[in-house]
Amino acid sequence: MKKVSLSNIAFVVVIAAGFLYYLYLKGYIFANFENLEPKEAYQLLQKEKGKIVLLDVRNPEEIKTDGKIPGSILIPLGTLAQNIDKLDKNKKIMVYCHSGMRSVSAARLLSSVGFKVLNIKGGILSWKSEGLPVEK
């Protein structure tokens, strides 16, 4: 019988921890908000017009290159904590970024202070790949 070494066990533990951390960063585990596919998000925005604030947490330079989802407001993630008072707690907040990592951080922050938050999976990259509307 082959002996299991301590270094092999440590390797497996590190790989498993890294995988769980990745799932956490993407909002797939321990999320206190809902993740939506881009098409779901688009349909919900159409259905609940005026009841949802669409929040872009990218940097202004990214809008110049990627455009933005029509109707979204920009509060970069780095300034979100200082600007929470600009958001309406009576409305749902739908968050997006470039690829879905910063929006998860924003969603965690907002939901921790009492907002009802929705996150667009994959950010504007996924939104655009679905052929959904974008403005420059």
DSSP file (Angstrom, degrees, kcal/mol; ACC not computed):
  #  RESIDUE AA STRUCTURE BP1 BP2  ACC     N-H-->O    O-->H-N    N-H-->O    O-->H-N    TCO  KAPPA ALPHA  PHI   PSI    X-CA   Y-CA   Z-CA
    1    1 A M              0   0    0      0, 0.0     2,-0.3     0, 0.0     0, 0.0   0.000 360.0 360.0 360.0 138.3    0.0    0.0    0.0
    2    2 A K        -     0   0    0      1,-0.1     2,-0.3     0, 0.0     0, 0.0  -0.551 360.0-126.6 -78.7 136.7    1.3    3.5   -0.9
    3    3 A K        -     0   0    0     -2,-0.3     2,-0.6     1,-0.0    -1,-0.1  -0.662  15.7-132.6 -85.4 134.8    2.0    5.8    1.9
    4    4 A V        -     0   0    0     -2,-0.3     2,-0.2     4,-0.0    -1,-0.0  -0.767  24.3-143.9 -88.3 123.9    0.3    9.3    1.8
    5    5 A S     >  -     0   0    0     -2,-0.6     4,-1.8     1,-0.1     3,-0.2  -0.501  17.7-121.5 -88.6 158.1    2.8   12.0    2.5
    6    6 A L  H  > S+     0   0    0      1,-0.2     4,-2.5     2,-0.2     5,-0.2   0.842 113.5  57.0 -63.2 -34.8    2.1   15.2    4.5
    7    7 A S  H  > S+     0   0    0      2,-0.2     4,-2.1     1,-0.2    -1,-0.2   0.858 105.0  51.3 -68.3 -33.3    3.2   17.2    1.5
    8    8 A N  H  > S+     0   0    0      2,-0.2     4,-2.1    -3,-0.2    -2,-0.2   0.900 111.1  47.8 -67.6 -40.4    0.5   15.5   -0.7
    9    9 A I  H  X S+     0   0    0     -4,-1.8     4,-2.4     2,-0.2    -2,-0.2   0.924 111.8  49.9 -64.7 -44.3   -2.2   16.3    1.9
   10   10 A A  H  X S+     0   0    0     -4,-2.5     4,-2.6     1,-0.2    -2,-0.2   0.897 109.0  52.8 -61.2 -41.1   -1.0   19.9    2.1
   11   11 A F  H  X S+     0   0    0     -4,-2.1     4,-2.5     2,-0.2    -1,-0.2   0.928 110.3  46.8 -60.1 -47.0   -1.1   20.2   -1.7
   12   12 A V  H  X S+     0   0    0     -4,-2.1     4,-2.6     1,-0.2    -1,-0.2   0.898 112.3  50.6 -63.2 -41.4   -4.7   18.9   -1.8
   13   13 A V  H  X S+     0   0    0     -4,-2.4     4,-2.7     2,-0.2    -2,-0.2   0.917 111.1  48.1 -63.9 -43.4   -5.8   21.2    1.0
   14   14 A V  H  X S+     0   0    0     -4,-2.6     4,-2.5     2,-0.2    -2,-0.2   0.920 112.9  48.0 -64.1 -44.0   -4.2   24.3   -0.7
   15   15 A I  H  X S+     0   0    0     -4,-2.5     4,-2.3     2,-0.2    -2,-0.2   0.925 113.5  47.6 -62.1 -44.9   -5.9   23.4   -4.0
   16   16 A A  H  X S+     0   0    0     -4,-2.6     4,-2.5     2,-0.2    -2,-0.2   0.910 112.2  49.3 -63.7 -42.5   -9.2   22.9   -2.3
   17   17 A A  H  X S+     0   0    0     -4,-2.7     4,-2.4     1,-0.2    -1,-0.2   0.907 110.9  50.6 -63.5 -41.6   -8.9   26.2   -0.4
   18   18 A G  H  X S+     0   0    0     -4,-2.5     4,-2.2     2,-0.2    -2,-0.2   0.903 110.7  49.1 -62.3 -41.6   -8.0   28.0   -3.6
   19   19 A F  H  X S+     0   0    0     -4,-2.3     4,-2.3     2,-0.2    -2,-0.2   0.920 111.9  47.9 -64.5 -44.8  -11.0   26.6   -5.4
   20   20 A L  H  X S+     0   0    0     -4,-2.5     4,-2.1     1,-0.2    -2,-0.2   0.884 110.8  52.0 -64.1 -38.2  -13.4   27.5   -2.5
   21   21 A Y  H  X S+     0   0    0     -4,-2.4     4,-2.8     2,-0.2    -1,-0.2   0.907 108.4  51.2 -64.2 -41.5  -11.9   31.0   -2.5
   22   22 A Y  H  X S+     0   0    0     -4,-2.2     4,-2.1     2,-0.2    -2,-0.2   0.928 110.0  49.2 -60.0 -46.0  -12.5   31.3   -6.2
   23   23 A L  H  <>S+     0   0    0     -4,-2.3     5,-2.4     1,-0.2     6,-1.0   0.872 111.6  50.0 -62.0 -37.1  -16.1   30.3   -5.8
   24   24 A Y  H ><5S+     0   0    0     -4,-2.1     3,-1.2     4,-0.2    -2,-0.2   0.934 109.5  50.3 -65.6 -46.7  -16.4   32.9   -3.0
   25   25 A L  H 3<5S+     0   0    0     -4,-2.8    -2,-0.2     1,-0.3    -1,-0.2   0.854 110.4  50.0 -61.4 -35.8  -15.0   35.7   -5.1
   26   26 A K  T 3<5S-     0   0    0     -4,-2.1    -1,-0.3    -5,-0.2    -2,-0.2   0.544 115.5-116.9 -80.7  -6.9  -17.4   34.8   -8.0
   27   27 A G  T < 5S+     0   0    0     -3,-1.2    -3,-0.2    -4,-0.4     6,-0.2   0.677  80.0 123.1  82.0  17.2  -20.3   34.9   -5.6
   28   28 A Y  S   <S+     0   0    0     -5,-2.4     2,-0.3    -6,-0.2    -4,-0.2   0.737  73.2  35.2 -83.8 -22.6  -21.2   31.3   -6.0
   29   29 A I  S    S+     0   0    0     -6,-1.0    -2,-0.2     1,-0.2     3,-0.1  -0.952 120.7  11.3-130.4 152.6  -20.9   30.4   -2.3
   30   30 A F  S    S+     0   0    0     -2,-0.3     2,-0.5     1,-0.2    -1,-0.2   0.839  83.9 154.3  53.3  38.5  -21.7   32.3    0.8
   31   31 A A        -     0   0    0     -4,-0.1    -1,-0.2    -3,-0.1     4,-0.1  -0.842  36.3-166.8-100.1 129.9  -23.5   35.0   -1.2
   32   32 A N  S    S+     0   0    0     -2,-0.5    85,-0.3    -3,-0.1     2,-0.3  -0.171  73.2  61.4-104.2  38.1  -26.3   37.1    0.5
   33   33 A F  S    S-     0   0    0     -6,-0.2     2,-0.4    83,-0.1    85,-0.2  -0.943  88.6 -99.3-152.1 166.8  -27.4   38.3   -2.9
   34   34 A E  E     -a  118   0A   0     83,-1.8    85,-3.1    -2,-0.3     2,-0.5  -0.795  24.8-146.3 -98.9 134.1  -28.9   36.9   -6.1
   35   35 A N  E     -a  119   0A   0     -2,-0.4     2,-0.4    83,-0.2    85,-0.2  -0.843  19.3-166.5 -95.6 132.3  -26.7   36.2   -9.2
   36   36 A L  E     -a  120   0A   0     83,-3.4    85,-3.0    -2,-0.5    82,-0.0  -0.939  22.0-122.5-121.4 141.8  -28.5   36.7  -12.5
   37   37 A E     >  -     0   0    0     -2,-0.4     4,-2.5    83,-0.2     3,-0.3  -0.475  40.1-106.6 -68.4 152.5  -27.6   35.7  -16.0
   38   38 A P  H  > S+     0   0    0      0, 0.0     4,-2.6     0, 0.0     5,-0.2   0.878 119.7  49.8 -53.2 -43.1  -27.4   38.8  -18.3
   39   39 A K  H  > S+     0   0    0      2,-0.2     4,-2.4     1,-0.2     5,-0.2   0.894 111.0  50.0 -65.8 -37.9  -30.7   37.9  -20.1
   40   40 A E  H  > S+     0   0    0     -3,-0.3     4,-2.4     2,-0.2    -1,-0.2   0.923 111.5  49.4 -61.4 -44.2  -32.5   37.4  -16.8
   41   41 A A  H  X S+     0   0    0     -4,-2.5     4,-2.6     2,-0.2    -2,-0.2   0.918 110.3  50.1 -61.8 -44.8  -31.2   40.7  -15.6
   42   42 A Y  H  X S+     0   0    0     -4,-2.6     4,-2.0    -5,-0.2    -1,-0.2   0.929 111.7  47.8 -60.4 -46.8  -32.3   42.4  -18.8
   43   43 A Q  H  X S+     0   0    0     -4,-2.4     4,-2.5     1,-0.2    -1,-0.2   0.895 112.2  49.5 -62.2 -40.8  -35.8   41.0  -18.6
   44   44 A L  H  X S+     0   0    0     -4,-2.4     4,-2.9     1,-0.2    -1,-0.2   0.896 108.4  53.0 -66.8 -39.6  -36.1   42.0  -14.9
   45   45 A L  H  < S+     0   0    0     -4,-2.6    -1,-0.2     1,-0.2    -2,-0.2   0.890 112.4  45.5 -61.0 -38.9  -35.0   45.5  -15.7
   46   46 A Q  H >< S+     0   0    0     -4,-2.0     3,-0.8    -5,-0.2    -2,-0.2   0.909 116.2  45.5 -68.8 -42.4  -37.7   45.7  -18.4
   47   47 A K  H 3< S+     0   0    0     -4,-2.5    -2,-0.2     1,-0.2    -1,-0.2   0.873 121.4  35.9 -70.0 -39.5  -40.4   44.2  -16.1
   48   48 A E  T >X S+     0   0    0     -4,-2.9     3,-2.6    -5,-0.2     4,-0.5  -0.181  80.2 171.7-111.6  39.8  -39.5   46.3  -13.0
   49   49 A K  T <4 S+     0   0    0     -3,-0.8    -3,-0.1     1,-0.3    -4,-0.1  -0.225  71.4  15.7 -51.5 131.2  -38.6   49.6  -14.7
   50   50 A G  T 34 S+     0   0    0      2,-0.4    -1,-0.3    -5,-0.1    -5,-0.0   0.264 112.2  79.0  86.6 -12.4  -38.2   52.3  -12.0
   51   51 A K  T <4 S+     0   0    0     -3,-2.6    41,-1.9    -6,-0.2     2,-0.4   0.489  87.0  61.3-103.2  -6.2  -37.9   49.8   -9.2
   52   52 A I  E  <  -b   92   0A   0     -4,-0.5     2,-0.6    39,-0.2    -2,-0.4  -0.977  67.2-148.1-127.0 133.1  -34.3   48.8   -9.8
   53   53 A V  E     -b   93   0A   0     39,-3.1    41,-3.2    -2,-0.4     2,-0.7  -0.886  16.7-145.6 -95.3 124.7  -31.2   51.0   -9.7
   54   54 A L  E     -b   94   0A   0     -2,-0.6    19,-2.7    17,-0.4     2,-0.5  -0.834  19.6-164.4 -94.6 114.2  -28.6   49.7  -12.2
   55   55 A L  E     -bc  95  73A   0     39,-3.6    41,-2.2    -2,-0.7     2,-0.6  -0.889  12.8-162.1-112.5 122.1  -25.2   50.3  -10.7
   56   56 A D  E     -bc  96  74A   0     17,-3.3    19,-2.4    -2,-0.5    41,-0.2  -0.890   5.5-175.9 -98.2 120.8  -21.9   50.2  -12.6
   57   57 A V        +     0   0    0     39,-2.4    20,-2.2    -2,-0.6    21,-0.2   0.149  47.0 109.4-106.6  19.1  -18.9   49.8  -10.3
   58   58 A R  S    S-     0   0    0     38,-0.2    17,-0.1    18,-0.2    -2,-0.1  -0.212  77.5 -91.0 -80.7 179.3  -16.2   50.0  -12.9
   59   59 A N    >>  -     0   0    0     17,-0.1     3,-1.4     1,-0.1     4,-0.8  -0.630  35.8-111.8 -88.1 152.7  -13.8   52.9  -13.4
   60   60 A P  H >> S+     0   0    0      0, 0.0     4,-1.0     0, 0.0     3,-0.7   0.829 115.2  62.0 -55.3 -34.1  -14.8   55.8  -15.8
   61   61 A E  H 3> S+     0   0    0      1,-0.2     4,-1.0     2,-0.2     3,-0.2   0.833  96.2  60.1 -61.8 -31.5  -12.0   54.8  -18.3
   62   62 A E  H <> S+     0   0    0     -3,-1.4     4,-3.1     1,-0.2     5,-0.4   0.811  97.3  58.7 -68.5 -29.2  -13.7   51.4  -18.8
   63   63 A I  H <X S+     0   0    0     -4,-0.8     4,-2.0    -3,-0.7    -1,-0.2   0.884 100.4  57.3 -66.3 -37.0  -16.9   53.0  -20.0
   64   64 A K  H  < S+     0   0    0     -4,-1.0    -1,-0.2    -3,-0.2    -2,-0.2   0.849 118.2  31.6 -61.9 -34.5  -14.9   54.7  -22.8
   65   65 A T  H  < S+     0   0    0     -4,-1.0    -2,-0.2     2,-0.1    -1,-0.2   0.855 134.3  24.7 -92.5 -38.5  -13.7   51.3  -24.1
   66   66 A D  H  < S-     0   0    0     -4,-3.1    -3,-0.2     1,-0.3    -2,-0.2   0.577  94.5-138.3-104.1 -11.7  -16.6   49.0  -23.2
   67   67 A G     <  -     0   0    0     -4,-2.0     2,-0.3    -5,-0.4    -1,-0.3  -0.363  24.1 -96.2  78.0-169.0  -19.5   51.3  -23.1
   68   68 A K  B     -E  135   0B   0     67,-2.8    67,-3.1    -2,-0.1     3,-0.0  -0.964  28.7 -94.0-145.9 161.4  -22.2   51.0  -20.5
   69   69 A I    >   -     0   0    0     -2,-0.3     3,-2.0    65,-0.2    65,-0.2  -0.656  57.7-100.7 -75.8 128.4  -25.6   49.4  -19.9
   70   70 A P  T 3  S+     0   0    0      0, 0.0    -1,-0.1     0, 0.0     3,-0.1  -0.198 105.3  19.2 -53.7 135.9  -28.2   52.1  -20.7
   71   71 A G  T 3  S+     0   0    0      1,-0.3   -17,-0.4    -3,-0.0     2,-0.1   0.393  92.0 135.3  87.6  -3.3  -29.7   53.7  -17.6
   72   72 A S    <   -     0   0    0     -3,-2.0     2,-0.4   -19,-0.1    -1,-0.3  -0.459  45.7-141.9 -80.5 152.0  -26.8   52.7  -15.3
   73   73 A I  E     -c   55   0A   0    -19,-2.7   -17,-3.3    -2,-0.1     2,-0.6  -0.863  16.8-127.8-108.6 149.0  -25.2   55.0  -12.8
   74   74 A L  E     +c   56   0A   0     -2,-0.4   -17,-0.2   -19,-0.2   -19,-0.1  -0.862  38.9 152.2-104.2 120.2  -21.5   54.9  -12.1
   75   75 A I        -     0   0    0    -19,-2.4     5,-0.1    -2,-0.6   -16,-0.1  -0.829  41.5-134.0-137.1 100.8  -20.0   54.6   -8.6
   76   76 A P    >>  -     0   0    0      0, 0.0     3,-2.2     0, 0.0     4,-0.7  -0.190  19.6-116.3 -56.2 145.5  -16.6   52.9   -8.9
   77   77 A L  H >> S+     0   0    0    -20,-2.2     3,-1.1     1,-0.3     4,-0.5   0.854 113.2  62.2 -51.8 -40.0  -16.1   50.1   -6.3
   78   78 A G  H 34 S+     0   0    0      1,-0.3    -1,-0.3   -21,-0.2     4,-0.1   0.688 114.0  33.6 -63.1 -17.9  -13.2   52.1   -4.7
   79   79 A T  H <> S+     0   0    0     -3,-2.2     4,-0.9     2,-0.1    -1,-0.3   0.338  89.8  99.4-115.9   4.0  -15.7   54.9   -3.8
   80   80 A L  H X< S+     0   0    0     -3,-1.1     3,-1.1    -4,-0.7     4,-0.5   0.909  78.3  54.7 -62.1 -45.0  -18.8   52.9   -3.1
   81   81 A A  G >< S+     0   0    0     -4,-0.5     3,-0.6     1,-0.3    -1,-0.2   0.876 110.9  46.6 -58.1 -37.8  -18.5   52.8    0.7
   82   82 A Q  G 34 S+     0   0    0     -3,-0.3    -1,-0.3     1,-0.2    -2,-0.2   0.647 117.1  44.6 -78.0 -14.3  -18.3   56.6    0.8
   83   83 A N  G X< S+     0   0    0     -3,-1.1     3,-2.1    -4,-0.9     4,-0.2   0.213  72.7 110.8-115.9  14.2  -21.3   57.0   -1.7
   84   84 A I  G X  S+     0   0    0     -3,-0.6     3,-2.2    -4,-0.5    -1,-0.1   0.847  71.5  66.8 -58.3 -33.7  -23.8   54.5   -0.3
   85   85 A D  G 3  S+     0   0    0      1,-0.3    -1,-0.3    -4,-0.2    -2,-0.1   0.640  88.6  67.2 -65.1 -12.4  -26.0   57.3    0.8
   86   86 A K  G <  S+     0   0    0     -3,-2.1     2,-0.3     2,-0.1    -1,-0.3   0.552  89.7  82.6 -81.2  -7.9  -26.6   58.2   -2.9
   87   87 A L  S <  S-     0   0    0     -3,-2.2     2,-0.7    -4,-0.2     6,-0.1  -0.738  81.7-122.9-102.2 148.2  -28.5   54.9   -3.3
   88   88 A D    >   -     0   0    0     -2,-0.3     3,-1.7     1,-0.1   -35,-0.1  -0.791  10.9-159.8 -93.4 114.7  -32.1   54.3   -2.5
   89   89 A K  T 3  S+     0   0    0     -2,-0.7    27,-0.2     1,-0.3    -1,-0.1   0.633  90.1  66.8 -68.5 -12.3  -32.7   51.4    0.0
   90   90 A N  T 3  S+     0   0    0      2,-0.1     2,-0.3    25,-0.1    -1,-0.3   0.549  97.6  64.1 -84.1  -6.9  -36.3   51.2   -1.1
   91   91 A K  S <  S-     0   0    0     -3,-1.7    25,-0.4   -39,-0.0   -39,-0.2  -0.845  90.0-108.3-115.2 152.8  -35.1   50.0   -4.5
   92   92 A K  E     -b   52   0A   0    -41,-1.9   -39,-3.1    -2,-0.3     2,-0.6  -0.510  30.8-139.4 -70.8 146.7  -33.3   46.9   -5.6
   93   93 A I  E     -bd  53 117A   0     23,-2.7    25,-2.8   -41,-0.2     2,-0.6  -0.958  12.1-163.7-112.7 120.1  -29.7   47.5   -6.7
   94   94 A M  E     -bd  54 118A   0    -41,-3.2   -39,-3.6    -2,-0.6     2,-0.3  -0.920  15.9-161.6-104.5 120.4  -28.5   45.6   -9.7
   95   95 A V  E     +bd  55 119A   0     23,-3.0    25,-2.6    -2,-0.6     2,-0.3  -0.779  16.0 166.0-109.1 143.6  -24.7   45.6   -9.9
   96   96 A Y  E     +b   56   0A   0    -41,-2.2   -39,-2.4    -2,-0.3   -38,-0.2  -0.983   5.4 170.2-147.4 160.8  -22.3   45.0  -12.7
   97   97 A C        -     0   0    0     23,-0.3    27,-2.8    -2,-0.3    28,-0.2  -0.515  56.5 -64.8-140.9-149.2  -18.6   45.5  -13.5
   98   98 A H  S    S-     0   0    0     25,-0.2    27,-2.1    -2,-0.2    28,-0.3   0.963 120.8  -6.6 -76.2 -53.6  -16.3   44.3  -16.3
   99   99 A S  S    S-     0   0    0     24,-0.2    23,-0.3    25,-0.2    24,-0.2   0.414 104.4 -90.4-128.6  -0.2  -16.2   40.5  -15.7
  100  100 A G  S  > S+     0   0    0     22,-0.2     4,-0.5    21,-0.1    23,-0.1   0.451  98.5  96.8 109.4  -0.4  -18.1   39.9  -12.5
  101  101 A M  H  > S+     0   0    0      2,-0.2     4,-1.6     3,-0.1     3,-0.3   0.929  87.4  40.9 -87.0 -51.0  -15.5   40.1   -9.7
  102  102 A R  H  > S+     0   0    0      1,-0.2     4,-2.6     2,-0.2     5,-0.2   0.857 111.2  58.4 -66.1 -33.7  -15.8   43.7   -8.5
  103  103 A S  H  > S+     0   0    0      1,-0.2     4,-2.8     2,-0.2    -1,-0.2   0.854 102.7  53.8 -66.5 -31.8  -19.6   43.5   -8.7
  104  104 A V  H  X S+     0   0    0     -4,-0.5     4,-2.5    -3,-0.3    -1,-0.2   0.927 109.4  48.1 -64.8 -44.1  -19.6   40.6   -6.3
  105  105 A S  H  X S+     0   0    0     -4,-1.6     4,-2.2     2,-0.2    -2,-0.2   0.925 113.7  47.3 -60.7 -43.8  -17.5   42.7   -3.8
  106  106 A A  H  X S+     0   0    0     -4,-2.6     4,-3.0     1,-0.2     5,-0.2   0.913 110.9  51.6 -63.2 -43.0  -20.0   45.5   -4.3
  107  107 A A  H  X S+     0   0    0     -4,-2.8     4,-2.6     1,-0.2     5,-0.2   0.900 109.6  49.7 -62.6 -40.9  -23.0   43.2   -3.8
  108  108 A R  H  X S+     0   0    0     -4,-2.5     4,-1.7     2,-0.2    -1,-0.2   0.930 113.3  46.8 -62.8 -44.6  -21.5   41.8   -0.6
  109  109 A L  H  X S+     0   0    0     -4,-2.2     4,-0.7     2,-0.2    -2,-0.2   0.951 115.1  45.0 -61.7 -50.6  -20.9   45.4    0.7
  110  110 A L  H ><>S+     0   0    0     -4,-3.0     5,-2.2     1,-0.2     3,-0.9   0.902 113.2  48.8 -64.4 -42.5  -24.4   46.6   -0.2
  111  111 A S  H ><5S+     0   0    0     -4,-2.6     3,-1.3     1,-0.2    -1,-0.2   0.822 103.7  62.1 -68.5 -28.3  -26.2   43.6    1.1
  112  112 A S  H 3<5S+     0   0    0     -4,-1.7    -1,-0.2     1,-0.3    -2,-0.2   0.720 106.1  46.4 -69.6 -19.1  -24.3   43.8    4.4
  113  113 A V  T <<5S-     0   0    0     -3,-0.9    -1,-0.3    -4,-0.7    -2,-0.2   0.164 131.5 -86.8-109.8  17.9  -25.8   47.3    5.0
  114  114 A G  T < 5S+     0   0    0     -3,-1.3    -3,-0.2     1,-0.3     2,-0.2   0.512  78.5 137.2 101.5   5.7  -29.4   46.3    4.1
  115  115 A F      < -     0   0    0     -5,-2.2     2,-0.7    -6,-0.1    -1,-0.3  -0.566  55.9-124.2 -82.3 149.8  -29.8   46.7    0.4
  116  116 A K        -     0   0    0    -25,-0.4   -23,-2.7   -27,-0.2     2,-0.4  -0.863  43.8-166.9 -88.0 113.1  -31.6   44.1   -1.7
  117  117 A V  E     - d   0  93A   0     -2,-0.7   -83,-1.8   -85,-0.3     2,-0.4  -0.847  23.9-173.3-118.4 141.7  -28.9   43.3   -4.3
  118  118 A L  E     -ad  34  94A   0    -25,-2.8   -23,-3.0    -2,-0.4     2,-0.4  -0.979  14.3-152.7-124.7 140.1  -28.8   41.5   -7.6
  119  119 A N  E     -ad  35  95A   0    -85,-3.1   -83,-3.4    -2,-0.4     2,-0.8  -0.947  12.7-134.0-117.7 134.2  -25.5   40.8   -9.4
  120  120 A I  E >   -a   36   0A   0    -25,-2.6     3,-1.7    -2,-0.4   -23,-0.3  -0.777  30.2-127.8 -86.9 113.5  -25.1   40.4  -13.2
  121  121 A K  T 3  S+     0   0    0    -85,-3.0   -21,-0.1    -2,-0.8   -20,-0.1  -0.338  88.1  10.5 -60.7 133.6  -22.9   37.3  -13.7
  122  122 A G  T >> S-     0   0    0    -23,-0.3     4,-1.5   -96,-0.1     3,-0.6   0.461 102.1-126.5  79.2   0.2  -20.0   37.9  -15.9
  123  123 A G  H <>  -     0   0    0     -3,-1.7     4,-2.0     1,-0.2     3,-0.3  -0.069  62.4 -28.0  60.5-156.7  -20.4   41.7  -16.0
  124  124 A I  H 3> S+     0   0    0    -27,-2.8     4,-2.9     1,-0.2     5,-0.2   0.764 133.6  65.6 -68.1 -24.4  -20.6   43.7  -19.1
  125  125 A L  H <> S+     0   0    0    -27,-2.1     4,-2.0    -3,-0.6    -1,-0.2   0.947 107.8  39.6 -61.4 -46.7  -18.5   41.2  -21.0
  126  126 A S  H  X S+     0   0    0     -4,-1.5     4,-1.2    -3,-0.3    -2,-0.2   0.885 113.9  55.6 -68.2 -38.5  -21.3   38.6  -20.6
  127  127 A W  H ><>S+     0   0    0     -4,-2.0     5,-1.8     1,-0.2     3,-0.5   0.941 111.4  43.2 -57.1 -49.7  -23.9   41.2  -21.2
  128  128 A K  H ><5S+     0   0    0     -4,-2.9     3,-1.7     1,-0.2    -1,-0.2   0.863 107.8  58.6 -67.3 -36.6  -22.3   42.2  -24.6
  129  129 A S  H 3<5S+     0   0    0     -4,-2.0    -1,-0.2     1,-0.3    -2,-0.2   0.754 103.0  55.0 -65.7 -22.1  -21.8   38.5  -25.6
  130  130 A E  T <<5S-     0   0    0     -4,-1.2    -1,-0.3    -3,-0.5    -2,-0.2   0.465 117.4-115.8 -85.8  -3.1  -25.5   38.0  -25.2
  131  131 A G  T < 5 +     0   0    0     -3,-1.7    -3,-0.2     1,-0.2    -2,-0.1   0.724  60.8 156.1  76.4  21.1  -26.1   40.9  -27.7
  132  132 A L      < -     0   0    0     -5,-1.8    -1,-0.2     1,-0.1   -93,-0.0  -0.424  52.0 -76.7 -80.4 158.4  -27.9   43.0  -25.1
  133  133 A P        +     0   0    0      0, 0.0     2,-0.3     0, 0.0    -1,-0.1  -0.238  51.2 174.3 -65.4 138.9  -28.0   46.8  -25.5
  134  134 A V        -     0   0    0    -65,-0.2     2,-0.3    -3,-0.1   -65,-0.2  -0.992  12.9-156.6-138.5 142.4  -24.9   48.9  -24.7
  135  135 A E  B      E   68   0B   0    -67,-3.1   -67,-2.8    -2,-0.3   -69,-0.0  -0.912 360.0 360.0-120.2 152.4  -24.3   52.6  -25.2
  136  136 A K              0   0    0     -2,-0.3   -69,-0.2   -69,-0.2    -1,-0.1   0.419 360.0 360.0 -89.5 360.0  -21.0   54.5  -25.5
